[in-house]
Amino acid sequence: MTVDVEHTEELKWWILGFGAKVAVLAPASLRDEIKAELDTAVLRYR
């Protein structure tokens, strides 16, 4: 799916709600932010 939306904290929350079922392909800045959030979550479970 491709969508054009404003880059907000709510958008990040919405994307993270999909867990491993979704991948952000672009923009790279949003992809990096989501990756950082998920990396932090992984560290909490180690």
mmCIF entry with sequence, helices, sheets and N, C-alpha, C, O atoms, coordinates in Angstrom:
data_MODEL
# 
_entry.id   MODEL 
# 
_entity.id                         1 
_entity.type                       polymer 
_entity.pdbx_number_of_molecules   1 
# 
_entity_poly.entity_id                      1 
_entity_poly.type                           'polypeptide(L)' 
_entity_poly.nstd_linkage                   no 
_entity_poly.nstd_monomer                   no 
_entity_poly.pdbx_seq_one_letter_code       MTVDVEHTEELKWWILGFGAKVAVLAPASLRDEIKAELDTAVLRYR 
_entity_poly.pdbx_seq_one_letter_code_can   MTVDVEHTEELKWWILGFGAKVAVLAPASLRDEIKAELDTAVLRYR 
_entity_poly.pdbx_strand_id                 A 
# 
loop_
_entity_poly_seq.entity_id 
_entity_poly_seq.num 
_entity_poly_seq.mon_id 
_entity_poly_seq.hetero 
1 1  MET n 
1 2  THR n 
1 3  VAL n 
1 4  ASP n 
1 5  VAL n 
1 6  GLU n 
1 7  HIS n 
1 8  THR n 
1 9  GLU n 
1 10 GLU n 
1 11 LEU n 
1 12 LYS n 
1 13 TRP n 
1 14 TRP n 
1 15 ILE n 
1 16 LEU n 
1 17 GLY n 
1 18 PHE n 
1 19 GLY n 
1 20 ALA n 
1 21 LYS n 
1 22 VAL n 
1 23 ALA n 
1 24 VAL n 
1 25 LEU n 
1 26 ALA n 
1 27 PRO n 
1 28 ALA n 
1 29 SER n 
1 30 LEU n 
1 31 ARG n 
1 32 ASP n 
1 33 GLU n 
1 34 ILE n 
1 35 LYS n 
1 36 ALA n 
1 37 GLU n 
1 38 LEU n 
1 39 ASP n 
1 40 THR n 
1 41 ALA n 
1 42 VAL n 
1 43 LEU n 
1 44 ARG n 
1 45 TYR n 
1 46 ARG n 
# 
_struct_asym.id          A 
_struct_asym.entity_id   1 
# 
loop_
_struct_conf.conf_type_id 
_struct_conf.id 
_struct_conf.pdbx_PDB_helix_id 
_struct_conf.beg_label_comp_id 
_struct_conf.beg_label_asym_id 
_struct_conf.beg_label_seq_id 
_struct_conf.pdbx_beg_PDB_ins_code 
_struct_conf.end_label_comp_id 
_struct_conf.end_label_asym_id 
_struct_conf.end_label_seq_id 
_struct_conf.pdbx_end_PDB_ins_code 
_struct_conf.beg_auth_comp_id 
_struct_conf.beg_auth_asym_id 
_struct_conf.beg_auth_seq_id 
_struct_conf.end_auth_comp_id 
_struct_conf.end_auth_asym_id 
_struct_conf.end_auth_seq_id 
_struct_conf.pdbx_PDB_helix_class 
_struct_conf.details 
_struct_conf.pdbx_PDB_helix_length 
HELX_P HELX_P1 AA1 GLU A 9  ? LEU A 16 ? GLU A 9  LEU A 16 1 ? 8  
HELX_P HELX_P2 AA2 GLY A 19 ? LYS A 21 ? GLY A 19 LYS A 21 5 ? 3  
HELX_P HELX_P3 AA3 ALA A 28 ? ARG A 44 ? ALA A 28 ARG A 44 1 ? 17 
# 
_struct_conf_type.id          HELX_P 
_struct_conf_type.criteria    ? 
_struct_conf_type.reference   ? 
# 
loop_
_atom_site.group_PDB 
_atom_site.id 
_atom_site.type_symbol 
_atom_site.label_atom_id 
_atom_site.label_alt_id 
_atom_site.label_comp_id 
_atom_site.label_asym_id 
_atom_site.label_entity_id 
_atom_site.label_seq_id 
_atom_site.pdbx_PDB_ins_code 
_atom_site.Cartn_x 
_atom_site.Cartn_y 
_atom_site.Cartn_z 
_atom_site.occupancy 
_atom_site.B_iso_or_equiv 
_atom_site.pdbx_formal_charge 
_atom_site.auth_seq_id 
_atom_site.auth_comp_id 
_atom_site.auth_asym_id 
_atom_site.auth_atom_id 
_atom_site.pdbx_PDB_model_num 
ATOM 1   N N  . MET A 1 1  ? 0.850  -1.159  0.000  1.00 0.00 ? 1  MET A N  1 
ATOM 2   C CA . MET A 1 1  ? 0.000  0.000   0.000  1.00 0.00 ? 1  MET A CA 1 
ATOM 3   C C  . MET A 1 1  ? 0.905  1.234   0.000  1.00 0.00 ? 1  MET A C  1 
ATOM 4   O O  . MET A 1 1  ? 1.950  1.238   0.651  1.00 0.00 ? 1  MET A O  1 
ATOM 5   N N  . THR A 1 2  ? 0.523  2.234   -0.697 1.00 0.00 ? 2  THR A N  1 
ATOM 6   C CA . THR A 1 2  ? 1.228  3.506   -0.723 1.00 0.00 ? 2  THR A CA 1 
ATOM 7   C C  . THR A 1 2  ? 0.258  4.601   -0.315 1.00 0.00 ? 2  THR A C  1 
ATOM 8   O O  . THR A 1 2  ? -0.852 4.691   -0.837 1.00 0.00 ? 2  THR A O  1 
ATOM 9   N N  . VAL A 1 3  ? 0.694  5.438   0.632  1.00 0.00 ? 3  VAL A N  1 
ATOM 10  C CA . VAL A 1 3  ? -0.136 6.558   1.072  1.00 0.00 ? 3  VAL A CA 1 
ATOM 11  C C  . VAL A 1 3  ? 0.732  7.796   1.245  1.00 0.00 ? 3  VAL A C  1 
ATOM 12  O O  . VAL A 1 3  ? 1.929  7.693   1.511  1.00 0.00 ? 3  VAL A O  1 
ATOM 13  N N  . ASP A 1 4  ? 0.131  8.947   1.094  1.00 0.00 ? 4  ASP A N  1 
ATOM 14  C CA . ASP A 1 4  ? 0.792  10.224  1.357  1.00 0.00 ? 4  ASP A CA 1 
ATOM 15  C C  . ASP A 1 4  ? 0.113  10.837  2.573  1.00 0.00 ? 4  ASP A C  1 
ATOM 16  O O  . ASP A 1 4  ? -1.062 11.201  2.533  1.00 0.00 ? 4  ASP A O  1 
ATOM 17  N N  . VAL A 1 5  ? 0.878  10.942  3.656  1.00 0.00 ? 5  VAL A N  1 
ATOM 18  C CA . VAL A 1 5  ? 0.337  11.507  4.892  1.00 0.00 ? 5  VAL A CA 1 
ATOM 19  C C  . VAL A 1 5  ? 1.394  12.383  5.549  1.00 0.00 ? 5  VAL A C  1 
ATOM 20  O O  . VAL A 1 5  ? 2.576  12.319  5.213  1.00 0.00 ? 5  VAL A O  1 
ATOM 21  N N  . GLU A 1 6  ? 0.942  13.200  6.488  1.00 0.00 ? 6  GLU A N  1 
ATOM 22  C CA . GLU A 1 6  ? 1.855  14.057  7.235  1.00 0.00 ? 6  GLU A CA 1 
ATOM 23  C C  . GLU A 1 6  ? 2.644  13.210  8.233  1.00 0.00 ? 6  GLU A C  1 
ATOM 24  O O  . GLU A 1 6  ? 2.092  12.308  8.865  1.00 0.00 ? 6  GLU A O  1 
ATOM 25  N N  . HIS A 1 7  ? 3.918  13.502  8.368  1.00 0.00 ? 7  HIS A N  1 
ATOM 26  C CA . HIS A 1 7  ? 4.807  12.788  9.283  1.00 0.00 ? 7  HIS A CA 1 
ATOM 27  C C  . HIS A 1 7  ? 4.579  13.305  10.699 1.00 0.00 ? 7  HIS A C  1 
ATOM 28  O O  . HIS A 1 7  ? 5.065  14.379  11.053 1.00 0.00 ? 7  HIS A O  1 
ATOM 29  N N  . THR A 1 8  ? 3.839  12.544  11.513 1.00 0.00 ? 8  THR A N  1 
ATOM 30  C CA . THR A 1 8  ? 3.505  12.956  12.876 1.00 0.00 ? 8  THR A CA 1 
ATOM 31  C C  . THR A 1 8  ? 3.799  11.819  13.849 1.00 0.00 ? 8  THR A C  1 
ATOM 32  O O  . THR A 1 8  ? 4.061  10.689  13.438 1.00 0.00 ? 8  THR A O  1 
ATOM 33  N N  . GLU A 1 9  ? 3.753  12.129  15.134 1.00 0.00 ? 9  GLU A N  1 
ATOM 34  C CA . GLU A 1 9  ? 3.905  11.091  16.156 1.00 0.00 ? 9  GLU A CA 1 
ATOM 35  C C  . GLU A 1 9  ? 2.759  10.087  16.059 1.00 0.00 ? 9  GLU A C  1 
ATOM 36  O O  . GLU A 1 9  ? 2.951  8.896   16.304 1.00 0.00 ? 9  GLU A O  1 
ATOM 37  N N  . GLU A 1 10 ? 1.575  10.564  15.705 1.00 0.00 ? 10 GLU A N  1 
ATOM 38  C CA . GLU A 1 10 ? 0.431  9.660   15.543 1.00 0.00 ? 10 GLU A CA 1 
ATOM 39  C C  . GLU A 1 10 ? 0.679  8.671   14.405 1.00 0.00 ? 10 GLU A C  1 
ATOM 40  O O  . GLU A 1 10 ? 0.305  7.503   14.512 1.00 0.00 ? 10 GLU A O  1 
ATOM 41  N N  . LEU A 1 11 ? 1.296  9.119   13.332 1.00 0.00 ? 11 LEU A N  1 
ATOM 42  C CA . LEU A 1 11 ? 1.626  8.226   12.225 1.00 0.00 ? 11 LEU A CA 1 
ATOM 43  C C  . LEU A 1 11 ? 2.590  7.141   12.698 1.00 0.00 ? 11 LEU A C  1 
ATOM 44  O O  . LEU A 1 11 ? 2.404  5.964   12.390 1.00 0.00 ? 11 LEU A O  1 
ATOM 45  N N  . LYS A 1 12 ? 3.628  7.542   13.453 1.00 0.00 ? 12 LYS A N  1 
ATOM 46  C CA . LYS A 1 12 ? 4.577  6.549   13.968 1.00 0.00 ? 12 LYS A CA 1 
ATOM 47  C C  . LYS A 1 12 ? 3.867  5.541   14.865 1.00 0.00 ? 12 LYS A C  1 
ATOM 48  O O  . LYS A 1 12 ? 4.120  4.341   14.765 1.00 0.00 ? 12 LYS A O  1 
ATOM 49  N N  . TRP A 1 13 ? 2.986  6.013   15.736 1.00 0.00 ? 13 TRP A N  1 
ATOM 50  C CA . TRP A 1 13 ? 2.226  5.135   16.619 1.00 0.00 ? 13 TRP A CA 1 
ATOM 51  C C  . TRP A 1 13 ? 1.382  4.150   15.798 1.00 0.00 ? 13 TRP A C  1 
ATOM 52  O O  . TRP A 1 13 ? 1.320  2.963   16.118 1.00 0.00 ? 13 TRP A O  1 
ATOM 53  N N  . TRP A 1 14 ? 0.746  4.642   14.756 1.00 0.00 ? 14 TRP A N  1 
ATOM 54  C CA . TRP A 1 14 ? -0.100 3.820   13.899 1.00 0.00 ? 14 TRP A CA 1 
ATOM 55  C C  . TRP A 1 14 ? 0.733  2.744   13.205 1.00 0.00 ? 14 TRP A C  1 
ATOM 56  O O  . TRP A 1 14 ? 0.340  1.578   13.173 1.00 0.00 ? 14 TRP A O  1 
ATOM 57  N N  . ILE A 1 15 ? 1.871  3.129   12.654 1.00 0.00 ? 15 ILE A N  1 
ATOM 58  C CA . ILE A 1 15 ? 2.749  2.165   11.969 1.00 0.00 ? 15 ILE A CA 1 
ATOM 59  C C  . ILE A 1 15 ? 3.246  1.109   12.953 1.00 0.00 ? 15 ILE A C  1 
ATOM 60  O O  . ILE A 1 15 ? 3.222  -0.084  12.652 1.00 0.00 ? 15 ILE A O  1 
ATOM 61  N N  . LEU A 1 16 ? 3.698  1.550   14.129 1.00 0.00 ? 16 LEU A N  1 
ATOM 62  C CA . LEU A 1 16 ? 4.216  0.608   15.124 1.00 0.00 ? 16 LEU A CA 1 
ATOM 63  C C  . LEU A 1 16 ? 3.136  -0.367  15.587 1.00 0.00 ? 16 LEU A C  1 
ATOM 64  O O  . LEU A 1 16 ? 3.453  -1.470  16.034 1.00 0.00 ? 16 LEU A O  1 
ATOM 65  N N  . GLY A 1 17 ? 1.886  0.019   15.488 1.00 0.00 ? 17 GLY A N  1 
ATOM 66  C CA . GLY A 1 17 ? 0.778  -0.850  15.860 1.00 0.00 ? 17 GLY A CA 1 
ATOM 67  C C  . GLY A 1 17 ? 0.673  -2.094  14.988 1.00 0.00 ? 17 GLY A C  1 
ATOM 68  O O  . GLY A 1 17 ? 0.061  -3.082  15.393 1.00 0.00 ? 17 GLY A O  1 
ATOM 69  N N  . PHE A 1 18 ? 1.258  -2.059  13.807 1.00 0.00 ? 18 PHE A N  1 
ATOM 70  C CA . PHE A 1 18 ? 1.233  -3.213  12.920 1.00 0.00 ? 18 PHE A CA 1 
ATOM 71  C C  . PHE A 1 18 ? 2.330  -4.220  13.241 1.00 0.00 ? 18 PHE A C  1 
ATOM 72  O O  . PHE A 1 18 ? 2.331  -5.333  12.713 1.00 0.00 ? 18 PHE A O  1 
ATOM 73  N N  . GLY A 1 19 ? 3.264  -3.830  14.105 1.00 0.00 ? 19 GLY A N  1 
ATOM 74  C CA . GLY A 1 19 ? 4.341  -4.741  14.493 1.00 0.00 ? 19 GLY A CA 1 
ATOM 75  C C  . GLY A 1 19 ? 5.136  -5.224  13.292 1.00 0.00 ? 19 GLY A C  1 
ATOM 76  O O  . GLY A 1 19 ? 5.521  -4.434  12.430 1.00 0.00 ? 19 GLY A O  1 
ATOM 77  N N  . ALA A 1 20 ? 5.377  -6.522  13.243 1.00 0.00 ? 20 ALA A N  1 
ATOM 78  C CA . ALA A 1 20 ? 6.197  -7.126  12.187 1.00 0.00 ? 20 ALA A CA 1 
ATOM 79  C C  . ALA A 1 20 ? 5.443  -7.285  10.867 1.00 0.00 ? 20 ALA A C  1 
ATOM 80  O O  . ALA A 1 20 ? 6.004  -7.794  9.896  1.00 0.00 ? 20 ALA A O  1 
ATOM 81  N N  . LYS A 1 21 ? 4.203  -6.864  10.818 1.00 0.00 ? 21 LYS A N  1 
ATOM 82  C CA . LYS A 1 21 ? 3.386  -7.045  9.617  1.00 0.00 ? 21 LYS A CA 1 
ATOM 83  C C  . LYS A 1 21 ? 3.553  -5.943  8.585  1.00 0.00 ? 21 LYS A C  1 
ATOM 84  O O  . LYS A 1 21 ? 2.914  -5.976  7.533  1.00 0.00 ? 21 LYS A O  1 
ATOM 85  N N  . VAL A 1 22 ? 4.413  -4.959  8.879  1.00 0.00 ? 22 VAL A N  1 
ATOM 86  C CA . VAL A 1 22 ? 4.549  -3.818  7.982  1.00 0.00 ? 22 VAL A CA 1 
ATOM 87  C C  . VAL A 1 22 ? 6.011  -3.395  7.890  1.00 0.00 ? 22 VAL A C  1 
ATOM 88  O O  . VAL A 1 22 ? 6.780  -3.580  8.833  1.00 0.00 ? 22 VAL A O  1 
ATOM 89  N N  . ALA A 1 23 ? 6.379  -2.837  6.771  1.00 0.00 ? 23 ALA A N  1 
ATOM 90  C CA . ALA A 1 23 ? 7.721  -2.273  6.585  1.00 0.00 ? 23 ALA A CA 1 
ATOM 91  C C  . ALA A 1 23 ? 7.589  -0.902  5.949  1.00 0.00 ? 23 ALA A C  1 
ATOM 92  O O  . ALA A 1 23 ? 6.893  -0.729  4.948  1.00 0.00 ? 23 ALA A O  1 
ATOM 93  N N  . VAL A 1 24 ? 8.265  0.067   6.540  1.00 0.00 ? 24 VAL A N  1 
ATOM 94  C CA . VAL A 1 24 ? 8.296  1.416   5.975  1.00 0.00 ? 24 VAL A CA 1 
ATOM 95  C C  . VAL A 1 24 ? 9.438  1.434   4.957  1.00 0.00 ? 24 VAL A C  1 
ATOM 96  O O  . VAL A 1 24 ? 10.593 1.197   5.311  1.00 0.00 ? 24 VAL A O  1 
ATOM 97  N N  . LEU A 1 25 ? 9.120  1.710   3.727  1.00 0.00 ? 25 LEU A N  1 
ATOM 98  C CA . LEU A 1 25 ? 10.126 1.743   2.660  1.00 0.00 ? 25 LEU A CA 1 
ATOM 99  C C  . LEU A 1 25 ? 10.662 3.142   2.412  1.00 0.00 ? 25 LEU A C  1 
ATOM 100 O O  . LEU A 1 25 ? 11.823 3.309   2.038  1.00 0.00 ? 25 LEU A O  1 
ATOM 101 N N  . ALA A 1 26 ? 9.828  4.140   2.618  1.00 0.00 ? 26 ALA A N  1 
ATOM 102 C CA . ALA A 1 26 ? 10.231 5.527   2.386  1.00 0.00 ? 26 ALA A CA 1 
ATOM 103 C C  . ALA A 1 26 ? 9.253  6.421   3.121  1.00 0.00 ? 26 ALA A C  1 
ATOM 104 O O  . ALA A 1 26 ? 8.114  6.015   3.354  1.00 0.00 ? 26 ALA A O  1 
ATOM 105 N N  . PRO A 1 27 ? 9.650  7.592   3.485  1.00 0.00 ? 27 PRO A N  1 
ATOM 106 C CA . PRO A 1 27 ? 10.974 8.177   3.317  1.00 0.00 ? 27 PRO A CA 1 
ATOM 107 C C  . PRO A 1 27 ? 11.973 7.547   4.295  1.00 0.00 ? 27 PRO A C  1 
ATOM 108 O O  . PRO A 1 27 ? 11.591 6.965   5.310  1.00 0.00 ? 27 PRO A O  1 
ATOM 109 N N  . ALA A 1 28 ? 13.228 7.675   3.970  1.00 0.00 ? 28 ALA A N  1 
ATOM 110 C CA . ALA A 1 28 ? 14.287 7.066   4.779  1.00 0.00 ? 28 ALA A CA 1 
ATOM 111 C C  . ALA A 1 28 ? 14.266 7.587   6.215  1.00 0.00 ? 28 ALA A C  1 
ATOM 112 O O  . ALA A 1 28 ? 14.549 6.831   7.145  1.00 0.00 ? 28 ALA A O  1 
ATOM 113 N N  . SER A 1 29 ? 13.937 8.853   6.409  1.00 0.00 ? 29 SER A N  1 
ATOM 114 C CA . SER A 1 29 ? 13.913 9.416   7.768  1.00 0.00 ? 29 SER A CA 1 
ATOM 115 C C  . SER A 1 29 ? 12.865 8.733   8.637  1.00 0.00 ? 29 SER A C  1 
ATOM 116 O O  . SER A 1 29 ? 13.122 8.451   9.808  1.00 0.00 ? 29 SER A O  1 
ATOM 117 N N  . LEU A 1 30 ? 11.695 8.466   8.084  1.00 0.00 ? 30 LEU A N  1 
ATOM 118 C CA . LEU A 1 30 ? 10.650 7.770   8.836  1.00 0.00 ? 30 LEU A CA 1 
ATOM 119 C C  . LEU A 1 30 ? 11.057 6.323   9.068  1.00 0.00 ? 30 LEU A C  1 
ATOM 120 O O  . LEU A 1 30 ? 10.863 5.790   10.160 1.00 0.00 ? 30 LEU A O  1 
ATOM 121 N N  . ARG A 1 31 ? 11.611 5.695   8.063  1.00 0.00 ? 31 ARG A N  1 
ATOM 122 C CA . ARG A 1 31 ? 12.088 4.316   8.201  1.00 0.00 ? 31 ARG A CA 1 
ATOM 123 C C  . ARG A 1 31 ? 13.108 4.230   9.341  1.00 0.00 ? 31 ARG A C  1 
ATOM 124 O O  . ARG A 1 31 ? 13.056 3.303   10.150 1.00 0.00 ? 31 ARG A O  1 
ATOM 125 N N  . ASP A 1 32 ? 14.026 5.181   9.407  1.00 0.00 ? 32 ASP A N  1 
ATOM 126 C CA . ASP A 1 32 ? 15.043 5.195   10.460 1.00 0.00 ? 32 ASP A CA 1 
ATOM 127 C C  . ASP A 1 32 ? 14.421 5.384   11.839 1.00 0.00 ? 32 ASP A C  1 
ATOM 128 O O  . ASP A 1 32 ? 14.846 4.749   12.804 1.00 0.00 ? 32 ASP A O  1 
ATOM 129 N N  . GLU A 1 33 ? 13.427 6.243   11.937 1.00 0.00 ? 33 GLU A N  1 
ATOM 130 C CA . GLU A 1 33 ? 12.757 6.471   13.221 1.00 0.00 ? 33 GLU A CA 1 
ATOM 131 C C  . GLU A 1 33 ? 12.040 5.215   13.701 1.00 0.00 ? 33 GLU A C  1 
ATOM 132 O O  . GLU A 1 33 ? 12.116 4.858   14.877 1.00 0.00 ? 33 GLU A O  1 
ATOM 133 N N  . ILE A 1 34 ? 11.348 4.552   12.789 1.00 0.00 ? 34 ILE A N  1 
ATOM 134 C CA . ILE A 1 34 ? 10.641 3.318   13.150 1.00 0.00 ? 34 ILE A CA 1 
ATOM 135 C C  . ILE A 1 34 ? 11.637 2.243   13.561 1.00 0.00 ? 34 ILE A C  1 
ATOM 136 O O  . ILE A 1 34 ? 11.417 1.528   14.538 1.00 0.00 ? 34 ILE A O  1 
ATOM 137 N N  . LYS A 1 35 ? 12.730 2.130   12.814 1.00 0.00 ? 35 LYS A N  1 
ATOM 138 C CA . LYS A 1 35 ? 13.765 1.147   13.141 1.00 0.00 ? 35 LYS A CA 1 
ATOM 139 C C  . LYS A 1 35 ? 14.334 1.413   14.524 1.00 0.00 ? 35 LYS A C  1 
ATOM 140 O O  . LYS A 1 35 ? 14.538 0.475   15.294 1.00 0.00 ? 35 LYS A O  1 
ATOM 141 N N  . ALA A 1 36 ? 14.594 2.669   14.856 1.00 0.00 ? 36 ALA A N  1 
ATOM 142 C CA . ALA A 1 36 ? 15.133 3.020   16.166 1.00 0.00 ? 36 ALA A CA 1 
ATOM 143 C C  . ALA A 1 36 ? 14.168 2.619   17.285 1.00 0.00 ? 36 ALA A C  1 
ATOM 144 O O  . ALA A 1 36 ? 14.593 2.104   18.319 1.00 0.00 ? 36 ALA A O  1 
ATOM 145 N N  . GLU A 1 37 ? 12.886 2.855   17.079 1.00 0.00 ? 37 GLU A N  1 
ATOM 146 C CA . GLU A 1 37 ? 11.885 2.458   18.073 1.00 0.00 ? 37 GLU A CA 1 
ATOM 147 C C  . GLU A 1 37 ? 11.887 0.946   18.271 1.00 0.00 ? 37 GLU A C  1 
ATOM 148 O O  . GLU A 1 37 ? 11.842 0.456   19.399 1.00 0.00 ? 37 GLU A O  1 
ATOM 149 N N  . LEU A 1 38 ? 11.940 0.217   17.162 1.00 0.00 ? 38 LEU A N  1 
ATOM 150 C CA . LEU A 1 38 ? 11.920 -1.244  17.254 1.00 0.00 ? 38 LEU A CA 1 
ATOM 151 C C  . LEU A 1 38 ? 13.212 -1.788  17.857 1.00 0.00 ? 38 LEU A C  1 
ATOM 152 O O  . LEU A 1 38 ? 13.183 -2.761  18.611 1.00 0.00 ? 38 LEU A O  1 
ATOM 153 N N  . ASP A 1 39 ? 14.336 -1.172  17.532 1.00 0.00 ? 39 ASP A N  1 
ATOM 154 C CA . ASP A 1 39 ? 15.611 -1.579  18.134 1.00 0.00 ? 39 ASP A CA 1 
ATOM 155 C C  . ASP A 1 39 ? 15.564 -1.410  19.650 1.00 0.00 ? 39 ASP A C  1 
ATOM 156 O O  . ASP A 1 39 ? 16.055 -2.264  20.388 1.00 0.00 ? 39 ASP A O  1 
ATOM 157 N N  . THR A 1 40 ? 14.975 -0.314  20.112 1.00 0.00 ? 40 THR A N  1 
ATOM 158 C CA . THR A 1 40 ? 14.844 -0.068  21.549 1.00 0.00 ? 40 THR A CA 1 
ATOM 159 C C  . THR A 1 40 ? 13.956 -1.129  22.193 1.00 0.00 ? 40 THR A C  1 
ATOM 160 O O  . THR A 1 40 ? 14.248 -1.608  23.289 1.00 0.00 ? 40 THR A O  1 
ATOM 161 N N  . ALA A 1 41 ? 12.884 -1.490  21.517 1.00 0.00 ? 41 ALA A N  1 
ATOM 162 C CA . ALA A 1 41 ? 11.992 -2.524  22.044 1.00 0.00 ? 41 ALA A CA 1 
ATOM 163 C C  . ALA A 1 41 ? 12.722 -3.862  22.160 1.00 0.00 ? 41 ALA A C  1 
ATOM 164 O O  . ALA A 1 41 ? 12.557 -4.571  23.152 1.00 0.00 ? 41 ALA A O  1 
ATOM 165 N N  . VAL A 1 42 ? 13.512 -4.205  21.173 1.00 0.00 ? 42 VAL A N  1 
ATOM 166 C CA . VAL A 1 42 ? 14.264 -5.462  21.209 1.00 0.00 ? 42 VAL A CA 1 
ATOM 167 C C  . VAL A 1 42 ? 15.191 -5.484  22.412 1.00 0.00 ? 42 VAL A C  1 
ATOM 168 O O  . VAL A 1 42 ? 15.294 -6.500  23.099 1.00 0.00 ? 42 VAL A O  1 
ATOM 169 N N  . LEU A 1 43 ? 15.866 -4.374  22.671 1.00 0.00 ? 43 LEU A N  1 
ATOM 170 C CA . LEU A 1 43 ? 16.773 -4.309  23.825 1.00 0.00 ? 43 LEU A CA 1 
ATOM 171 C C  . LEU A 1 43 ? 16.049 -4.547  25.146 1.00 0.00 ? 43 LEU A C  1 
ATOM 172 O O  . LEU A 1 43 ? 16.626 -5.113  26.074 1.00 0.00 ? 43 LEU A O  1 
ATOM 173 N N  . ARG A 1 44 ? 14.812 -4.128  25.240 1.00 0.00 ? 44 ARG A N  1 
ATOM 174 C CA . ARG A 1 44 ? 14.031 -4.324  26.465 1.00 0.00 ? 44 ARG A CA 1 
ATOM 175 C C  . ARG A 1 44 ? 13.714 -5.793  26.702 1.00 0.00 ? 44 ARG A C  1 
ATOM 176 O O  . ARG A 1 44 ? 13.490 -6.194  27.844 1.00 0.00 ? 44 ARG A O  1 
ATOM 177 N N  . TYR A 1 45 ? 13.691 -6.592  25.663 1.00 0.00 ? 45 TYR A N  1 
ATOM 178 C CA . TYR A 1 45 ? 13.326 -7.993  25.787 1.00 0.00 ? 45 TYR A CA 1 
ATOM 179 C C  . TYR A 1 45 ? 14.529 -8.921  25.859 1.00 0.00 ? 45 TYR A C  1 
ATOM 180 O O  . TYR A 1 45 ? 14.360 -10.139 25.919 1.00 0.00 ? 45 TYR A O  1 
ATOM 181 N N  . ARG A 1 46 ? 15.736 -8.377  25.856 1.00 0.00 ? 46 ARG A N  1 
ATOM 182 C CA . ARG A 1 46 ? 16.924 -9.214  25.953 1.00 0.00 ? 46 ARG A CA 1 
ATOM 183 C C  . ARG A 1 46 ? 17.249 -9.522  27.375 1.00 0.00 ? 46 ARG A C  1 
ATOM 184 O O  . ARG A 1 46 ? 18.225 -10.221 27.648 1.00 0.00 ? 46 ARG A O  1 
# 
